[in-house]
Amino acid sequence: MNRRVASSWRNRRLKLPSIRLSRCEIQAKELFAQALDIVVQIGWREGQRRALGVWEVAGLERGEVKFRTLWQPGDARLGQITRRRG
């Protein structure tokens, strides 16, 4: 393969993945927002495995997944879940 063709192919190849990644990223966020209702984070705190937070997936807004906090350490109760499946 001569240099001109190799250079042209390399430049085209470098540009395509960034376009595909952004489209893929948007599709992944849409899928995440549609598939999950609640996210529970479990981790280590004070040497023990504990719940670190609970969030409701509020949907997708301008390409970003929005969350609503339902519970965090120190809260006495879990917040009301408002998301409904139709």
Secondary structure, DSSP 8 states (H G I E B T S, - for coil): --HHHHHHHHHHHHHHHHHHHHHHHHHHHHHHHHH-SEEEEEEEETTEEEEEEEEEEEEEETTEEEEEEEE-TT-SS---------
